[in-house]
Amino acid sequence: MRPRVQETLFNGDSASYTRQSMIRAGLTSIVAVVSLASVWGCAQQQAVKPNDPGVVGALMQPPPAETSASYHIQIGDQLHVRFTYQPEMNEELPVRPDGRISLATTGEMAVAGLTPAELETLIVQKSSSRLRDPEVRVIVTKVGEQRVYVGGEVSRPGYVLLMPNMTPVQAVMQSGGFRITAKPESTLLLSPHRDGEFSAARLNLKQVVEEGVPERVRLAAGDVLYVPSSWIGDANQVVDLYVRGLIPVLPRVGVGYSLGQQN
């Protein structure tokens, strides 16, 4: 039987058929190897999936940062404001801790959170009564140090430098961690807005530390974390009694926040 098989393999058109069969067999083997590699890779990923109870939520890899189409001006940034046709009005100045700047042609302006293009439009609007057909360019010449303020029952109250995708627990750990008197389940997050007001939210960081619940909150520049020693129902008490000593320029918490539910 074996000679007959060999004869068929090398007889006329059968040879090309045999080559095609061999090629198909080779491709099948390659596909099988790739499939095995894919299955092995999936198994490796499943070994560290986020739902694994052995993974601590606070230490999970954060989601990728969202890209922004344009830069937003922050506290501490250095700005060069250039008037194309009135160069004598040009100014170089920093954004103050209250998020404002002051120009001779406009007076006080809240600029933190605006894009350079938005600030250019605002300056043109405010200076049109003093200058004829102003044309303005705003250049951020130096990016300010981005800070998150941490106060209350932590080992080292003060501020920490904001890192990409920083979470509240990470900020607390950089401040030395919770004191034994801390009530992390009533941690307050105060976030600034363009109008100078702050919004307040309650964070249950006890669940993150003790139960490994993943953190969903990512901090932004100027955020204030306050860890109390007892339950807090009024965020303005925190601003008035504690946080103003840390950041004197903070306004009161604006309307729209709710801390009534003890969740």
Phi and psi in degrees as GROMACS dihedral restraints (atoms count N, CA, C in turn):
[ dihedral_restraints ]
;  ai    aj    ak    al  type     phi  dphi    fc
    3     4     5     6     1   -61.1    20    10
    4     5     6     7     1   -44.4    20    10
    6     7     8     9     1   -58.3    20    10
    7     8     9    10     1   -37.0    20    10
    9    10    11    12     1   -63.5    20    10
   10    11    12    13     1   -40.1    20    10
   12    13    14    15     1   -62.4    20    10
   13    14    15    16     1   -44.4    20    10
   15    16    17    18     1   -62.8    20    10
   16    17    18    19     1   -39.5    20    10
   18    19    20    21     1   -64.2    20    10
   19    20    21    22     1   -39.2    20    10
   21    22    23    24     1   -66.9    20    10
   22    23    24    25     1   -37.0    20    10
   24    25    26    27     1   -61.8    20    10
   25    26    27    28     1   -35.9    20    10
   27    28    29    30     1  -112.4    20    10
   28    29    30    31     1    21.7    20    10
   30    31    32    33     1  -102.4    20    10
   31    32    33    34     1   107.4    20    10
   33    34    35    36     1    55.5    20    10
   34    35    36    37     1  -127.7    20    10
   36    37    38    39     1   -66.9    20    10
   37    38    39    40     1   -16.9    20    10
   39    40    41    42     1   -62.6    20    10
   40    41    42    43     1   -27.0    20    10
   42    43    44    45     1   -62.7    20    10
   43    44    45    46     1   -44.2    20    10
   45    46    47    48     1   -66.4    20    10
   46    47    48    49     1   -37.5    20    10
   48    49    50    51     1   -60.2    20    10
   49    50    51    52     1   -40.2    20    10
   51    52    53    54     1   -66.4    20    10
   52    53    54    55     1   -40.8    20    10
   54    55    56    57     1   -62.3    20    10
   55    56    57    58     1   -42.1    20    10
   57    58    59    60     1   -62.5    20    10
   58    59    60    61     1   -39.6    20    10
   60    61    62    63     1   -64.0    20    10
   61    62    63    64     1   -39.2    20    10
   63    64    65    66     1   -66.8    20    10
   64    65    66    67     1   -38.2    20    10
   66    67    68    69     1   -63.5    20    10
   67    68    69    70     1   -45.0    20    10
   69    70    71    72     1   -59.9    20    10
   70    71    72    73     1   -41.0    20    10
   72    73    74    75     1   -63.6    20    10
   73    74    75    76     1   -39.4    20    10
   75    76    77    78     1   -65.0    20    10
   76    77    78    79     1   -43.2    20    10
   78    79    80    81     1   -63.2    20    10
   79    80    81    82     1   -39.4    20    10
   81    82    83    84     1   -60.7    20    10
   82    83    84    85     1   -39.2    20    10
   84    85    86    87     1   -66.4    20    10
   85    86    87    88     1   -39.6    20    10
   87    88    89    90     1   -64.8    20    10
   88    89    90    91     1   -44.6    20    10
   90    91    92    93     1   -59.6    20    10
   91    92    93    94     1   -39.9    20    10
   93    94    95    96     1   -63.5    20    10
   94    95    96    97     1   -41.1    20    10
   96    97    98    99     1   -64.6    20    10
   97    98    99   100     1   -44.5    20    10
   99   100   101   102     1   -62.0    20    10
  100   101   102   103     1   -40.3    20    10
  102   103   104   105     1   -63.2    20    10
  103   104   105   106     1   -40.9    20    10
  105   106   107   108     1   -64.1    20    10
  106   107   108   109     1   -39.7    20    10
  108   109   110   111     1   -64.9    20    10
  109   110   111   112     1   -39.1    20    10
  111   112   113   114     1   -65.1    20    10
  112   113   114   115     1   -43.3    20    10
  114   115   116   117     1   -62.3    20    10
  115   116   117   118     1   -40.6    20    10
  117   118   119   120     1   -64.8    20    10
  118   119   120   121     1   -40.9    20    10
  120   121   122   123     1   -63.2    20    10
  121   122   123   124     1   -41.9    20    10
  123   124   125   126     1   -63.0    20    10
  124   125   126   127     1   -38.5    20    10
  126   127   128   129     1   -63.9    20    10
  127   128   129   130     1   -38.4    20    10
  129   130   131   132     1   -64.3    20    10
  130   131   132   133     1   -41.4    20    10
  132   133   134   135     1   -66.1    20    10
  133   134   135   136     1   -39.6    20    10
  135   136   137   138     1   -64.4    20    10
  136   137   138   139     1   -24.9    20    10
  138   139   140   141     1   -68.3    20    10
  139   140   141   142     1   -21.3    20    10
  141   142   143   144     1  -125.2    20    10
  142   143   144   145     1    25.5    20    10
  144   145   146   147     1   -63.7    20    10
  145   146   147   148     1   150.0    20    10
  147   148   149   150     1   -59.4    20    10
  148   149   150   151     1   -26.8    20    10
  150   151   152   153     1   -78.7    20    10
  151   152   153   154     1    -5.7    20    10
  153   154   155   156     1   -61.5    20    10
  154   155   156   157     1   122.2    20    10
  156   157   158   159     1   -61.9    20    10
  157   158   159   160     1   -14.9    20    10
  159   160   161   162     1   -81.2    20    10
  160   161   162   163     1    -9.0    20    10
  162   163   164   165     1   -90.6    20    10
  163   164   165   166     1   126.3    20    10
  165   166   167   168     1   -78.4    20    10
  166   167   168   169     1   127.3    20    10
  168   169   170   171     1   -56.9    20    10
  169   170   171   172     1   -39.5    20    10
  171   172   173   174     1   -68.2    20    10
  172   173   174   175     1   -19.9    20    10
  174   175   176   177     1  -104.2    20    10
  175   176   177   178     1     4.9    20    10
  177   178   179   180     1   -65.9    20    10
  178   179   180   181     1   152.0    20    10
  180   181   182   183     1   -63.7    20    10
  181   182   183   184     1   124.3    20    10
  183   184   185   186     1   -69.8    20    10
  184   185   186   187     1   158.2    20    10
  186   187   188   189     1   -65.7    20    10
  187   188   189   190     1   156.1    20    10
  189   190   191   192     1   -61.0    20    10
  190   191   192   193     1   142.9    20    10
  192   193   194   195     1   -67.2    20    10
  193   194   195   196     1   142.7    20    10
  195   196   197   198     1   -78.0    20    10
  196   197   198   199     1   133.3    20    10
  198   199   200   201     1   -79.6    20    10
  199   200   201   202     1   148.7    20    10
  201   202   203   204     1  -115.7    20    10
  202   203   204   205     1   141.7    20    10
  204   205   206   207     1   -70.7    20    10
  205   206   207   208     1   -26.5    20    10
  207   208   209   210     1  -148.7    20    10
  208   209   210   211     1   157.9    20    10
  210   211   212   213     1   -80.0    20    10
  211   212   213   214     1   141.6    20    10
  213   214   215   216     1  -108.4    20    10
  214   215   216   217     1   130.8    20    10
  216   217   218   219     1   -64.2    20    10
  217   218   219   220     1   137.8    20    10
  219   220   221   222     1  -124.1    20    10
  220   221   222   223     1   163.3    20    10
  222   223   224   225     1   -58.7    20    10
  223   224   225   226     1   134.4    20    10
  225   226   227   228     1    93.3    20    10
  226   227   228   229     1   -11.6    20    10
  228   229   230   231     1   -65.1    20    10
  229   230   231   232     1   147.3    20    10
  231   232   233   234     1  -100.9    20    10
  232   233   234   235     1   125.2    20    10
  234   235   236   237     1  -114.2    20    10
  235   236   237   238     1   140.5    20    10
  237   238   239   240     1  -111.3    20    10
  238   239   240   241     1   112.3    20    10
  240   241   242   243     1  -100.7    20    10
  241   242   243   244     1   116.5    20    10
  243   244   245   246     1  -116.7    20    10
  244   245   246   247     1   126.4    20    10
  246   247   248   249     1   -98.7    20    10
  247   248   249   250     1   115.4    20    10
  249   250   251   252     1   -60.2    20    10
  250   251   252   253     1   -44.0    20    10
  252   253   254   255     1  -101.4    20    10
  253   254   255   256     1    -4.2    20    10
  255   256   257   258     1  -131.8    20    10
  256   257   258   259     1    66.1    20    10
  258   259   260   261     1   -59.8    20    10
  259   260   261   262     1   -22.5    20    10
  261   262   263   264     1   -66.0    20    10
  262   263   264   265     1   -14.4    20    10
  264   265   266   267     1   -94.5    20    10
  265   266   267   268     1    -0.6    20    10
  267   268   269   270     1   -59.7    20    10
  268   269   270   271     1   144.0    20    10
  270   271   272   273     1  -142.5    20    10
  271   272   273   274     1   147.5    20    10
  273   274   275   276     1  -119.7    20    10
  274   275   276   277     1   120.4    20    10
  276   277   278   279     1  -155.6    20    10
  277   278   279   280     1   156.5    20    10
  279   280   281   282     1   -91.2    20    10
  280   281   282   283     1   158.9    20    10
  282   283   284   285     1   -82.7    20    10
  283   284   285   286     1   121.5    20    10
  285   286   287   288     1   -70.3    20    10
  286   287   288   289     1   166.9    20    10
  288   289   290   291     1   -59.5    20    10
  289   290   291   292     1   -20.5    20    10
  291   292   293   294     1   -88.0    20    10
  292   293   294   295     1     5.5    20    10
  294   295   296   297     1    80.2    20    10
  295   296   297   298     1    15.8    20    10
  297   298   299   300     1  -118.4    20    10
  298   299   300   301     1   162.4    20    10
  300   301   302   303     1  -133.5    20    10
  301   302   303   304     1   166.2    20    10
  303   304   305   306     1  -133.9    20    10
  304   305   306   307     1   120.6    20    10
  306   307   308   309     1  -112.0    20    10
  307   308   309   310     1   152.6    20    10
  309   310   311   312     1   -63.8    20    10
  310   311   312   313     1   -30.6    20    10
  312   313   314   315     1   -89.9    20    10
  313   314   315   316     1   -13.1    20    10
  315   316   317   318     1  -126.4    20    10
  316   317   318   319     1   -25.1    20    10
  318   319   320   321     1    80.7    20    10
  319   320   321   322     1  -155.3    20    10
  321   322   323   324     1   -71.0    20    10
  322   323   324   325     1   139.2    20    10
  324   325   326   327     1  -144.5    20    10
  325   326   327   328     1   137.5    20    10
  327   328   329   330     1   -84.6    20    10
  328   329   330   331     1   118.4    20    10
  330   331   332   333     1  -120.8    20    10
  331   332   333   334     1   -16.9    20    10
  333   334   335   336     1   -61.4    20    10
  334   335   336   337     1   130.0    20    10
  336   337   338   339     1    97.9    20    10
  337   338   339   340     1   -14.9    20    10
  339   340   341   342     1   -83.1    20    10
  340   341   342   343     1   154.4    20    10
  342   343   344   345     1   -83.1    20    10
  343   344   345   346     1   159.2    20    10
  345   346   347   348     1   -54.6    20    10
  346   347   348   349     1   -38.7    20    10
  348   349   350   351     1   -65.3    20    10
  349   350   351   352     1   -39.8    20    10
  351   352   353   354     1   -65.9    20    10
  352   353   354   355     1   -38.5    20    10
  354   355   356   357     1   -67.8    20    10
  355   356   357   358     1   -37.7    20    10
  357   358   359   360     1   -58.1    20    10
  358   359   360   361     1   -45.4    20    10
  360   361   362   363     1   -62.9    20    10
  361   362   363   364     1   -41.3    20    10
  363   364   365   366     1   -64.1    20    10
  364   365   366   367     1   -43.3    20    10
  366   367   368   369     1   -64.0    20    10
  367   368   369   370     1   -41.3    20    10
  369   370   371   372     1   -60.1    20    10
  370   371   372   373     1   -44.4    20    10
  372   373   374   375     1   -62.4    20    10
  373   374   375   376     1   -44.1    20    10
  375   376   377   378     1   -78.6    20    10
  376   377   378   379     1   -23.9    20    10
  378   379   380   381     1   -98.8    20    10
  379   380   381   382     1    -2.8    20    10
  381   382   383   384     1   -64.5    20    10
  382   383   384   385     1   -26.7    20    10
  384   385   386   387     1   -75.1    20    10
  385   386   387   388     1   -16.5    20    10
  387   388   389   390     1  -110.1    20    10
  388   389   390   391     1   -27.8    20    10
  390   391   392   393     1  -119.8    20    10
  391   392   393   394     1   150.3    20    10
  393   394   395   396     1   -91.8    20    10
  394   395   396   397     1   121.6    20    10
  396   397   398   399     1    45.9    20    10
  397   398   399   400     1    59.0    20    10
  399   400   401   402     1   -67.4    20    10
  400   401   402   403     1   141.3    20    10
  402   403   404   405     1  -123.5    20    10
  403   404   405   406     1   123.4    20    10
  405   406   407   408     1  -123.0    20    10
  406   407   408   409     1   142.7    20    10
  408   409   410   411     1  -127.4    20    10
  409   410   411   412     1   132.2    20    10
  411   412   413   414     1  -114.2    20    10
  412   413   414   415     1   124.5    20    10
  414   415   416   417     1  -121.8    20    10
  415   416   417   418     1   127.4    20    10
  417   418   419   420     1   -83.5    20    10
  418   419   420   421     1   105.7    20    10
  420   421   422   423     1   -87.7    20    10
  421   422   423   424     1   -19.0    20    10
  423   424   425   426     1  -154.0    20    10
  424   425   426   427     1   128.8    20    10
  426   427   428   429     1   -83.9    20    10
  427   428   429   430     1   128.0    20    10
  429   430   431   432     1   -72.3    20    10
  430   431   432   433     1   160.0    20    10
  432   433   434   435     1   -67.2    20    10
  433   434   435   436     1   123.7    20    10
  435   436   437   438     1   -88.6    20    10
  436   437   438   439     1   125.3    20    10
  438   439   440   441     1  -124.1    20    10
  439   440   441   442     1   151.0    20    10
  441   442   443   444     1  -123.1    20    10
  442   443   444   445     1   132.2    20    10
  444   445   446   447     1   -98.1    20    10
  445   446   447   448     1   132.5    20    10
  447   448   449   450     1  -125.7    20    10
  448   449   450   451     1   123.2    20    10
  450   451   452   453     1  -135.1    20    10
  451   452   453   454     1   179.2    20    10
  453   454   455   456     1    89.1    20    10
  454   455   456   457     1  -140.4    20    10
  456   457   458   459     1   -84.6    20    10
  457   458   459   460     1    63.4    20    10
  459   460   461   462     1  -124.5    20    10
  460   461   462   463     1   161.9    20    10
  462   463   464   465     1   -66.9    20    10
  463   464   465   466     1   -37.5    20    10
  465   466   467   468     1  -131.9    20    10
  466   467   468   469     1    82.6    20    10
  468   469   470   471     1   -61.6    20    10
  469   470   471   472     1   145.2    20    10
  471   472   473   474     1   154.8    20    10
  472   473   474   475     1  -135.2    20    10
  474   475   476   477     1  -131.3    20    10
  475   476   477   478     1   156.9    20    10
  477   478   479   480     1  -126.1    20    10
  478   479   480   481     1   154.4    20    10
  480   481   482   483     1   -74.6    20    10
  481   482   483   484     1   133.6    20    10
  483   484   485   486     1   -72.7    20    10
  484   485   486   487     1   127.7    20    10
  486   487   488   489     1  -108.3    20    10
  487   488   489   490     1   158.0    20    10
  489   490   491   492     1   -57.3    20    10
  490   491   492   493     1   132.2    20    10
  492   493   494   495     1    61.0    20    10
  493   494   495   496     1    27.3    20    10
  495   496   497   498     1   -65.2    20    10
  496   497   498   499     1   137.0    20    10
  498   499   500   501     1  -103.1    20    10
  499   500   501   502     1   164.4    20    10
  501   502   503   504     1   -58.1    20    10
  502   503   504   505     1   -43.0    20    10
  504   505   506   507     1   -64.4    20    10
  505   506   507   508     1   -38.6    20    10
  507   508   509   510     1   -62.7    20    10
  508   509   510   511     1   -39.2    20    10
  510   511   512   513     1   -65.6    20    10
  511   512   513   514     1   -40.6    20    10
  513   514   515   516     1   -64.2    20    10
  514   515   516   517     1   -41.5    20    10
  516   517   518   519     1   -64.4    20    10
  517   518   519   520     1   -36.3    20    10
  519   520   521   522     1   -70.8    20    10
  520   521   522   523     1   -15.8    20    10
  522   523   524   525     1   -96.2    20    10
  523   524   525   526     1    15.9    20    10
  525   526   527   528     1    97.1    20    10
  526   527   528   529     1    -2.6    20    10
  528   529   530   531     1    88.7    20    10
  529   530   531   532     1   175.9    20    10
  531   532   533   534     1   -74.9    20    10
  532   533   534   535     1   141.9    20    10
  534   535   536   537     1   -76.6    20    10
  535   536   537   538     1   163.1    20    10
  537   538   539   540     1   -65.2    20    10
  538   539   540   541     1   -21.8    20    10
  540   541   542   543     1   -88.6    20    10
  541   542   543   544     1     1.7    20    10
  543   544   545   546     1   -72.9    20    10
  544   545   546   547     1   150.8    20    10
  546   547   548   549     1  -118.5    20    10
  547   548   549   550     1    78.7    20    10
  549   550   551   552     1   -64.2    20    10
  550   551   552   553     1   -20.8    20    10
  552   553   554   555     1   -72.6    20    10
  553   554   555   556     1    -7.0    20    10
  555   556   557   558     1  -119.6    20    10
  556   557   558   559     1    27.0    20    10
  558   559   560   561     1   -63.2    20    10
  559   560   561   562     1   136.9    20    10
  561   562   563   564     1  -105.3    20    10
  562   563   564   565     1   138.1    20    10
  564   565   566   567     1  -114.9    20    10
  565   566   567   568     1   116.8    20    10
  567   568   569   570     1  -105.8    20    10
  568   569   570   571     1   121.2    20    10
  570   571   572   573     1  -116.5    20    10
  571   572   573   574     1   129.4    20    10
  573   574   575   576     1   -76.8    20    10
  574   575   576   577     1   153.8    20    10
  576   577   578   579     1  -125.7    20    10
  577   578   579   580     1   170.8    20    10
  579   580   581   582     1   -62.7    20    10
  580   581   582   583     1   -31.1    20    10
  582   583   584   585     1   -80.8    20    10
  583   584   585   586     1     4.5    20    10
  585   586   587   588     1    90.7    20    10
  586   587   588   589     1    -7.3    20    10
  588   589   590   591     1   -86.0    20    10
  589   590   591   592     1   164.8    20    10
  591   592   593   594     1  -119.5    20    10
  592   593   594   595     1   143.1    20    10
  594   595   596   597     1  -103.9    20    10
  595   596   597   598     1   151.6    20    10
  597   598   599   600     1  -120.6    20    10
  598   599   600   601     1   144.1    20    10
  600   601   602   603     1  -142.9    20    10
  601   602   603   604     1   147.3    20    10
  603   604   605   606     1   -98.1    20    10
  604   605   606   607     1   134.1    20    10
  606   607   608   609     1  -116.7    20    10
  607   608   609   610     1   133.0    20    10
  609   610   611   612     1   -95.5    20    10
  610   611   612   613     1    85.9    20    10
  612   613   614   615     1   -80.1    20    10
  613   614   615   616     1   -12.2    20    10
  615   616   617   618     1   -65.2    20    10
  616   617   618   619     1   -39.2    20    10
  618   619   620   621     1   -63.5    20    10
  619   620   621   622     1   -35.6    20    10
  621   622   623   624     1   -67.9    20    10
  622   623   624   625     1   -46.3    20    10
  624   625   626   627     1   -74.6    20    10
  625   626   627   628     1   -43.1    20    10
  627   628   629   630     1   -93.2    20    10
  628   629   630   631     1   -28.4    20    10
  630   631   632   633     1  -113.8    20    10
  631   632   633   634     1    -5.4    20    10
  633   634   635   636     1    73.0    20    10
  634   635   636   637     1    24.3    20    10
  636   637   638   639     1   -68.2    20    10
  637   638   639   640     1   129.4    20    10
  639   640   641   642     1   -62.2    20    10
  640   641   642   643     1   142.0    20    10
  642   643   644   645     1   -82.1    20    10
  643   644   645   646     1   131.1    20    10
  645   646   647   648     1  -103.2    20    10
  646   647   648   649     1   -16.1    20    10
  648   649   650   651     1   -88.5    20    10
  649   650   651   652     1   134.3    20    10
  651   652   653   654     1  -117.0    20    10
  652   653   654   655     1   133.1    20    10
  654   655   656   657     1   -78.4    20    10
  655   656   657   658     1   155.6    20    10
  657   658   659   660     1  -125.4    20    10
  658   659   660   661     1   163.8    20    10
  660   661   662   663     1   -58.6    20    10
  661   662   663   664     1   133.8    20    10
  663   664   665   666     1    88.7    20    10
  664   665   666   667     1    -5.6    20    10
  666   667   668   669     1   -63.9    20    10
  667   668   669   670     1   149.8    20    10
  669   670   671   672     1  -122.2    20    10
  670   671   672   673     1   124.0    20    10
  672   673   674   675     1  -105.2    20    10
  673   674   675   676     1   128.3    20    10
  675   676   677   678     1  -125.5    20    10
  676   677   678   679     1   122.0    20    10
  678   679   680   681     1  -103.3    20    10
  679   680   681   682     1   111.0    20    10
  681   682   683   684     1   -86.5    20    10
  682   683   684   685     1   172.0    20    10
  684   685   686   687     1   -99.8    20    10
  685   686   687   688     1    -7.8    20    10
  687   688   689   690     1  -149.6    20    10
  688   689   690   691     1   169.8    20    10
  690   691   692   693     1   -64.2    20    10
  691   692   693   694     1   137.2    20    10
  693   694   695   696     1  -116.4    20    10
  694   695   696   697     1   129.5    20    10
  696   697   698   699     1  -105.5    20    10
  697   698   699   700     1   -18.3    20    10
  699   700   701   702     1  -127.0    20    10
  700   701   702   703     1   111.2    20    10
  702   703   704   705     1   -65.2    20    10
  703   704   705   706     1   -27.9    20    10
  705   706   707   708     1   -64.4    20    10
  706   707   708   709     1   -27.2    20    10
  708   709   710   711     1   -62.0    20    10
  709   710   711   712     1   -39.2    20    10
  711   712   713   714     1   -65.2    20    10
  712   713   714   715     1   -46.6    20    10
  714   715   716   717     1   -62.8    20    10
  715   716   717   718     1   -47.0    20    10
  717   718   719   720     1   -72.8    20    10
  718   719   720   721     1   -40.5    20    10
  720   721   722   723     1   -93.2    20    10
  721   722   723   724     1   -28.8    20    10
  723   724   725   726     1  -121.3    20    10
  724   725   726   727     1   -54.5    20    10
  726   727   728   729     1   -71.9    20    10
  727   728   729   730     1   -30.4    20    10
  729   730   731   732     1   -61.8    20    10
  730   731   732   733     1   -26.8    20    10
  732   733   734   735     1   -69.4    20    10
  733   734   735   736     1   -25.2    20    10
  735   736   737   738     1   -86.7    20    10
  736   737   738   739     1   -43.1    20    10
  738   739   740   741     1  -133.5    20    10
  739   740   741   742     1    91.5    20    10
  741   742   743   744     1   -59.9    20    10
  742   743   744   745     1   -21.9    20    10
  744   745   746   747     1   -86.4    20    10
  745   746   747   748     1     0.5    20    10
  747   748   749   750     1   -64.9    20    10
  748   749   750   751     1   133.5    20    10
  750   751   752   753     1   -81.7    20    10
  751   752   753   754     1   179.5    20    10
  753   754   755   756     1   -75.0    20    10
  754   755   756   757     1   160.2    20    10
  756   757   758   759     1   -68.9    20    10
  757   758   759   760     1   132.9    20    10
  759   760   761   762     1   -75.9    20    10
  760   761   762   763     1   169.1    20    10
  762   763   764   765     1   -69.0    20    10
  763   764   765   766     1   155.2    20    10
  765   766   767   768     1   109.3    20    10
  766   767   768   769     1   -11.7    20    10
  768   769   770   771     1   -90.2    20    10
  769   770   771   772     1   155.9    20    10
  771   772   773   774     1  -142.2    20    10
  772   773   774   775     1   122.7    20    10
  774   775   776   777     1  -124.5    20    10
  775   776   777   778     1    22.3    20    10
  777   778   779   780     1   -72.9    20    10
  778   779   780   781     1   -32.7    20    10
  780   781   782   783     1   -86.4    20    10
  781   782   783   784     1   130.9    20    10
  783   784   785   786     1   -93.3    20    10
  784   785   786   787     1    86.8    20    10
